[in-house]
Amino acid sequence: MKVLVRGGYGLNNFGDDALMITMYDHIKEVLKEDEFGFYCTKADYFRELLPAAKIISSEDLFSKLEVDMLVYGGGTQFFSFPNTKVKYIPKMNLAKLKYFFDYKTLKSVVLPRLRGFKKVTGVKAAKTVAIGIGVGPFVKDSVEEKVAMQTFQQLDQALVRDVVSYDTCKSWDSKGLFLGSDLCLNSSFVNNYFTKTIPAINPRVIGIIVRDWKHTDEGHAYYGKLLEATRIWQNKGYEVKYILFSEERDPEWLDIIKRENIEAMIWDAKKYTFKAFIQQLAKIDIFVTARFHGAIFAALLNKPAVCIEVEQKLKIVSDNFKSFDCWKYPFDVNQVVNYVEQIRTDYAKRVSLFQADLDREISRGDKMFALFRQAIQQL
């Protein structure tokens, strides 16, 4: 195999599925489909999402696999948080793990934590590259930080998505360092999956993209405040729709939505095509999002948004787009209500501000993918 792409794919998460799609589309431009594959969770829905993609699971990688290039393909693959950091690296092979754990525990708890270290130890690669990666945050001196630093010091090329990741990698002396953009911010992806929409004259539809957050107590604190703000918006005459990018990864919010009888749209690759779900998102006028890729898709749809700062990457994407606001801890309800009112009042101006910011980010993304394709062609 020439190229193996490692990512958080296969969990029916719309953001990660988007990353996988754009990686697949770009690599297919320079390689045959049997020359590259994805290291991720094996999932039935890949038959609908990317039926021709070659999938290699973590179980497969406990035996040695030789590739020309190992790629860390987008997303936030390197991080640690106070509530969920790992205290040590377990030194057990899969056979031993199967002996100590039942299948359900092994699949849902143990293997995800092993994958959390992000070092793909079952692969022998002649070259290793990261593209569109977000790095951090880290609990100081955590195991994850040390593993990430070692990994990035050994990379042949580090094409990162934001300034914070760039500065972190620069401090680690990463080779081939380039400031790119998120994997979804490139001309090919935009042209393939997005169409221009006419800005709403009377923006009244709010799309709230939520996510479970257990990594920090501060980030988790937005739940109740957001529900309170929702009731205020509904009383003001707004149409409010909740959106889940991952039913599997957001069970807390799924329970809340059912309990509160909230109207919700949930990504499911067996129900929607990728483009059809984007078309549903396009019906929203204003986004309030706790997911990073909720903000990315809002920008690509030219929809103003309020980013809920559960972690640093929501602040980073908010800073990158002048049409966005950032709702920070302790998540004052009046503040987020006022943000939406301000967006509605200045809606046309907010929409007009997107073009310059998108041009910058997409230009970086195009240059990033050009470097990546060039690296593949040199194999």
Phi, psi and omega in degrees: 000137181279312186228131173239125183255124179258131179196176181274043184274162173094008181251018179055041178255120187302320180296311179292326176296323177296320178297318179296318180297314182290326174296315179301313182298318183286318181293325180297340178290336186237349180228155172286156186296335179273003181260356179216158181208178182237130174267109183193183175293132175285130184223141180299327186289350175299335178298328176271321187285305181218078188299333183268355184291138177271123185248132175237125184269171178298326178297320179298328186277002172284349168255149188293134177234130181257129179224158176285324181217129170259130184239127168272106193261082169076170178083185178258090184264349185231110185192167167205149179227156185305318186279345187228012180292154181263138186272336179203164178264115179293137181251069181228139174276174186297322181301318180291321180297320178297330180289322186272337186234145172287165187301315183298315180294319180299316183287317189269338185239304191289306182297320175300325178289322175298316179295338180297341179281343171069355175276121181272089190282345181270011185238134171255112185242135177289332181215143180231131185226147169242137180224134178063028186272141167259134184244124178090180005283171179228144164290129186305130178065020177288162176303316182298321179295319181293318178295318179298315180299315179297319181296313184286336175288338181263354179294150172275336181205131180238101180257098190259165191262347185207167186296321180298315178296320179299313181295322178296313180294326177297320179292338178268001181062042178293141180274154176059037185284131180216135177274105179255230180206181175296150183303332182280349182263077176209156188298319182299313180297316180298313182294328183282328193235353184235142173236149182292140179246154177276127181302141180294138176284323180231081185294114183230000183254116180256126175254121183251111181263112185253164174208149172292145179217108181246358187289327179220148177294323181296314181296324181292340188291351184282343188307296185296324180295322180291321178296322177295317178296323179302315180297323178295314179298319179296321178293335178276357178097007177284148169268120185247126177238129175271148183226129174249125176278341182209105176296324182290325185266351184237054183294330178297312181289330176297319177294319180297316181299318179291317182294320183272359181056049183268136174293129184216148173246127186238127179296131176209112185295343177275344180259319182246148160283162180301314182292325180294324179291322176298321178296328174291319177297328182295343179281350178279144177264318183226130178257144167236115192227134172262000178252136179303312182285344168298319177290320179299314180291326175301315180297316181294335176268002183060042180247121177300152185212157168250121179269128178272112188280074173284337177205175192295330185291337174291324176292319181298312182291328176296320179292334183282342183232118183294343180278357183256151168246164182234120180265115189252159172303138013271021173060064178293126185297315181298327181296312182290327176297318179292323177303314181294320178296320179295319178298316181298319180295319184254030192302310183300319179294317179301315180297320182294338182282347185294322194302312182297317180292319178294320178302316180297310184291320180291324176299317177296319179296319179296318178294322179298313181290330176297317177297321180294312179297322178299319179296321179293317182295338180273358180295000000 
